[in-house]
């Protein structure tokens, strides 16, 4: 769901690019401090915020100086410890939890190194904390060729938990639904269209987050019919990920028979 421009591990392990330069050294923090004195909102993203030393340095500066701006954090929910609780307790914190699958197989294949049980346990912790503090928690779902068939379940889970789900289309060109071969994309379109009426009757918070990717798939198919060339795939999926895609599609088809007329 990510690429080397946003992930140091992908940059190191999957490309020939050198390590990124860290622009957030001592000089950066010295320049930042006057802004922190009067800021009303701070937003932490990029990698896993709770593992980034510079982020903790900013949080500790704010706490030490009695400053409590509203805080936004985008996390992959792999971490929950005393430091996390300290930040959530001190700041009025809105949390976006990035989860790219409802099943263990899909989630752990997209977010390599994550554990399904840990992620969903921590999601519930964030939800309970937000309810107690009057803050917001949401789910970020990256719509990929590896997990499109679990979007329906994710939106229904969001409805059950009272959580908004934000659907994005990914950063890696080879993993985006828009880059699927014609026959796979037509299958996606057919399956999503077939489920729309029934699903939308069950969605309130997240109806638009279903309509938007359906419209995106429609537009991509129309573009191809019109003969508009698409960009070459920059990062082709591996054989293992291709197998997961095919197996998961076939399982989804088996579990979702055609509705009776």
Backbone torsions as a table, in degrees:
resi	resn	phi	psi	omega
1	UNK	NA	-4.7	-176.0
2	UNK	-131.5	176.4	-179.8
3	UNK	-138.2	176.8	-174.0
4	UNK	-67.5	-16.4	178.1
5	UNK	-76.1	-14.8	-177.5
6	UNK	-124.3	-6.6	-177.6
7	UNK	-131.2	119.1	179.8
8	UNK	-68.5	-33.2	179.7
9	UNK	-68.7	-42.5	176.6
10	UNK	-64.4	-41.2	179.2
11	UNK	-60.1	-40.1	-177.4
12	UNK	-77.7	-41.7	-168.8
13	UNK	-96.3	-21.8	-172.8
14	UNK	-120.0	-2.9	180.0
15	UNK	-132.4	171.9	176.3
16	UNK	-95.5	11.6	179.9
17	UNK	-75.1	148.4	177.3
18	UNK	-75.4	172.0	179.5
19	UNK	-63.4	143.6	179.5
20	UNK	-69.6	149.1	175.2
21	UNK	-77.9	138.8	179.1
22	UNK	-87.3	111.2	-179.5
23	UNK	-85.0	-0.8	-171.7
24	UNK	-106.5	60.0	179.1
25	UNK	-89.8	-160.6	-176.5
26	UNK	-59.4	-41.9	-177.8
27	UNK	-62.8	-40.0	178.2
28	UNK	-59.9	-47.8	-176.8
29	UNK	-66.4	-35.1	176.5
30	UNK	-64.4	-40.7	178.9
31	UNK	-69.4	-30.1	-175.6
32	UNK	-75.1	-34.4	-170.7
33	UNK	-54.1	-43.5	178.7
34	UNK	-60.6	-32.1	178.6
35	UNK	-72.0	-35.3	179.6
36	UNK	-64.6	-28.2	-178.3
37	UNK	-61.3	-28.6	-174.4
38	UNK	-125.0	4.8	-175.7
39	UNK	-72.5	151.5	179.5
40	UNK	-106.3	-18.6	-177.8
41	UNK	-148.7	136.0	174.5
42	UNK	-128.9	140.2	-174.7
43	UNK	-126.3	129.6	-175.3
44	UNK	-119.5	118.6	179.2
45	UNK	-139.1	-178.7	166.5
46	UNK	92.2	103.8	-165.8
47	UNK	69.7	-144.6	172.7
48	UNK	-105.8	108.8	-173.4
49	UNK	-53.9	-36.1	-176.7
50	UNK	-74.4	-4.1	175.8
51	UNK	-106.6	0.8	-174.8
52	UNK	-96.5	118.7	-175.4
53	UNK	-60.3	-39.7	-179.2
54	UNK	-62.1	-34.3	177.3
55	UNK	-65.6	-44.7	179.1
56	UNK	-63.7	-34.2	177.7
57	UNK	-62.8	-40.3	178.9
58	UNK	-67.2	-46.4	179.0
59	UNK	-58.6	-43.8	-178.3
60	UNK	-67.0	-35.5	176.4
61	UNK	-62.5	-44.7	-179.4
62	UNK	-63.2	-44.7	-178.8
63	UNK	-64.3	-45.4	-178.0
64	UNK	-62.2	-28.5	-177.7
65	UNK	-100.8	13.1	175.6
66	UNK	67.4	28.8	-177.4
67	UNK	-102.6	136.9	-176.9
68	UNK	-136.5	62.4	174.5
69	UNK	-66.9	156.2	173.0
70	UNK	-62.9	145.1	-171.3
71	UNK	-127.3	136.5	171.9
72	UNK	-115.4	134.9	-179.1
73	UNK	-135.2	130.4	172.7
74	UNK	-107.4	115.5	-172.7
75	UNK	-127.4	155.4	175.1
76	UNK	-93.1	7.4	173.0
77	UNK	61.6	26.1	176.4
78	UNK	-89.9	-6.1	-173.4
79	UNK	-130.0	134.5	168.2
80	UNK	-149.1	116.2	-179.9
81	UNK	-151.1	-173.0	-177.0
82	UNK	-61.8	-36.0	-179.4
83	UNK	-66.7	-39.1	176.9
84	UNK	-62.7	-47.5	-179.4
85	UNK	-61.9	-37.3	179.4
86	UNK	-61.0	-43.4	-179.8
87	UNK	-67.3	-46.1	-179.5
88	UNK	-63.9	-34.9	-179.3
89	UNK	-74.7	-30.9	-176.4
90	UNK	-82.4	-41.1	-174.0
91	UNK	-103.1	150.6	170.5
92	UNK	-77.5	96.1	-163.5
93	UNK	-111.8	125.2	171.4
94	UNK	-99.9	129.4	-171.9
95	UNK	-118.0	129.5	169.6
96	UNK	-104.2	120.4	-176.2
97	UNK	-102.9	118.1	-177.1
98	UNK	-86.6	111.3	-178.7
99	UNK	-134.4	120.4	-173.1
100	UNK	-109.9	30.8	176.2
101	UNK	176.4	148.5	176.3
102	UNK	-92.8	-26.0	178.2
103	UNK	-92.9	155.8	179.0
104	UNK	-63.4	-40.8	-177.1
105	UNK	-59.8	-47.3	-176.6
106	UNK	-73.3	-48.8	-179.2
107	UNK	-56.2	-47.0	-174.6
108	UNK	-76.1	-17.9	175.1
109	UNK	-83.6	-29.0	178.1
110	UNK	-82.6	-49.3	180.0
111	UNK	-103.0	81.9	-173.7
112	UNK	-61.2	128.6	-179.2
113	UNK	101.3	-18.5	177.4
114	UNK	-77.7	154.0	175.2
115	UNK	-115.4	124.1	-176.2
116	UNK	-52.8	-47.8	-176.6
117	UNK	-62.9	-40.0	-179.7
118	UNK	-67.6	-44.5	-177.8
119	UNK	-60.7	-46.6	-176.7
120	UNK	-75.5	-28.9	172.7
121	UNK	-64.5	-43.1	-180.0
122	UNK	-71.2	-33.6	174.2
123	UNK	-56.6	-44.7	178.8
124	UNK	-64.7	-36.1	176.3
125	UNK	-63.0	-45.5	177.8
126	UNK	-61.8	-40.4	-179.2
127	UNK	-63.8	-46.9	-180.0
128	UNK	-63.5	-40.5	179.8
129	UNK	-63.9	-42.0	179.4
130	UNK	-64.1	-39.5	178.9
131	UNK	-64.3	-39.5	-179.1
132	UNK	-71.1	-32.6	-175.1
133	UNK	-97.6	-8.2	-177.5
134	UNK	73.5	28.7	178.5
135	UNK	-106.1	-174.5	-175.4
136	UNK	-113.8	142.7	169.7
137	UNK	-130.8	140.1	179.5
138	UNK	-137.7	167.5	176.4
139	UNK	-112.9	134.3	172.7
140	UNK	-105.4	121.8	-178.3
141	UNK	-118.9	119.1	178.7
142	UNK	-87.9	118.7	-173.3
143	UNK	-82.4	105.7	-172.0
144	UNK	-126.7	165.1	175.6
145	UNK	-66.5	-15.1	179.4
146	UNK	-89.6	-13.9	-172.1
147	UNK	-142.6	5.9	-175.6
148	UNK	-54.6	-32.4	-176.7
149	UNK	-73.0	-7.2	175.5
150	UNK	-105.7	3.5	178.3
151	UNK	-61.4	-42.8	-179.5
152	UNK	-56.6	-48.5	-179.2
153	UNK	-64.0	-36.2	179.3
154	UNK	-66.7	-41.2	179.2
155	UNK	-66.3	-38.8	177.3
156	UNK	-66.8	-37.0	175.7
157	UNK	-62.6	-42.3	177.2
158	UNK	-58.9	-42.5	177.4
159	UNK	-61.8	-43.9	-179.1
160	UNK	-61.3	-38.9	-177.4
161	UNK	-89.5	-6.9	-175.9
162	UNK	71.1	35.4	-175.6
163	UNK	-119.3	135.8	173.7
164	UNK	-75.4	141.6	177.3
165	UNK	-112.4	126.6	177.4
166	UNK	-104.1	120.1	-176.1
167	UNK	-100.7	124.7	176.2
168	UNK	-119.8	166.4	-173.5
169	UNK	-108.1	16.1	168.8
170	UNK	87.3	168.9	-176.3
171	UNK	-113.9	-28.7	-177.0
172	UNK	-88.0	118.8	-175.0
173	UNK	-56.6	-40.7	-176.8
174	UNK	-69.3	-16.3	-178.3
175	UNK	-101.0	-8.7	-176.1
176	UNK	-73.9	143.8	177.8
177	UNK	-57.8	-35.4	-179.4
178	UNK	-61.6	-15.7	-178.1
179	UNK	-103.7	10.5	177.8
180	UNK	-71.2	150.3	173.9
181	UNK	-58.9	159.1	-174.7
182	UNK	-54.4	-46.9	-175.3
183	UNK	-66.3	-38.2	177.9
184	UNK	-67.5	-41.2	-178.8
185	UNK	-66.2	-37.6	176.8
186	UNK	-64.9	-34.9	175.6
187	UNK	-64.3	-45.2	177.1
188	UNK	-56.1	-48.0	-178.5
189	UNK	-60.5	-44.8	-177.7
190	UNK	-63.9	-45.4	-178.0
191	UNK	-67.3	-42.4	-178.7
192	UNK	-68.9	-40.5	179.4
193	UNK	-63.6	-39.8	-178.7
194	UNK	-63.7	-32.6	-176.8
195	UNK	-89.3	-13.6	-166.5
196	UNK	-57.9	-54.2	-174.2
197	UNK	-59.8	-46.2	-179.4
198	UNK	-64.4	-43.9	-177.5
199	UNK	-67.4	-43.8	-176.3
200	UNK	-63.3	-26.1	175.3
201	UNK	-68.5	-18.9	-178.9
202	UNK	-99.4	-7.3	-175.1
203	UNK	-105.5	136.9	173.7
204	UNK	-123.5	-62.4	178.6
205	UNK	-61.7	-35.7	-164.0
206	UNK	-119.2	19.7	-178.9
207	UNK	-60.0	-42.7	-178.6
208	UNK	-66.0	-27.3	-179.4
209	UNK	-76.9	-8.8	167.8
210	UNK	-93.0	-44.4	-176.5
211	UNK	-61.6	-37.3	-174.3
212	UNK	-66.5	-49.2	177.2
213	UNK	-66.7	-31.8	174.7
214	UNK	-61.5	-44.7	178.1
215	UNK	-63.9	-35.2	178.5
216	UNK	-64.4	-43.5	178.7
217	UNK	-64.9	-42.3	176.1
218	UNK	-55.5	-49.1	-176.6
219	UNK	-64.4	-37.1	-180.0
220	UNK	-67.1	-41.3	177.7
221	UNK	-65.1	-40.6	177.3
222	UNK	-62.7	-39.7	179.4
223	UNK	-61.1	-40.8	-179.5
224	UNK	-69.5	-39.1	177.5
225	UNK	-60.9	-36.6	179.8
226	UNK	-76.3	-3.6	176.2
227	UNK	79.5	19.9	178.2
228	UNK	-76.9	120.2	-177.4
229	UNK	-67.7	146.4	178.1
230	UNK	-107.9	159.7	-176.3
231	UNK	-66.1	147.7	175.9
232	UNK	-61.3	148.4	177.4
233	UNK	-69.2	125.2	-176.5
234	UNK	-82.0	-36.1	-175.6
235	UNK	-132.1	83.8	-178.6
236	UNK	-58.5	141.2	178.1
237	UNK	-62.9	154.0	177.7
238	UNK	-75.0	167.8	177.2
239	UNK	-60.8	-37.4	-180.0
240	UNK	-64.5	-45.0	-179.1
241	UNK	-68.2	-34.7	175.7
242	UNK	-60.3	-42.8	179.3
243	UNK	-63.6	-39.8	177.3
244	UNK	-63.2	-40.2	178.8
245	UNK	-61.1	-51.6	-176.6
246	UNK	-63.5	-45.4	180.0
247	UNK	-61.9	-42.2	-177.2
248	UNK	-69.2	-38.0	177.2
249	UNK	-62.0	-46.2	-178.6
250	UNK	-64.4	-38.0	177.8
251	UNK	-66.2	-40.0	179.2
252	UNK	-64.0	-43.6	179.2
253	UNK	-60.6	-43.1	-179.9
254	UNK	-64.3	-34.0	-177.5
255	UNK	-84.4	-9.0	-176.6
256	UNK	-129.4	74.8	-179.9
257	UNK	-66.1	159.7	178.6
258	UNK	-58.3	132.8	178.2
259	UNK	-66.9	150.9	178.3
260	UNK	-67.4	143.3	179.6
261	UNK	-66.6	NA	NA
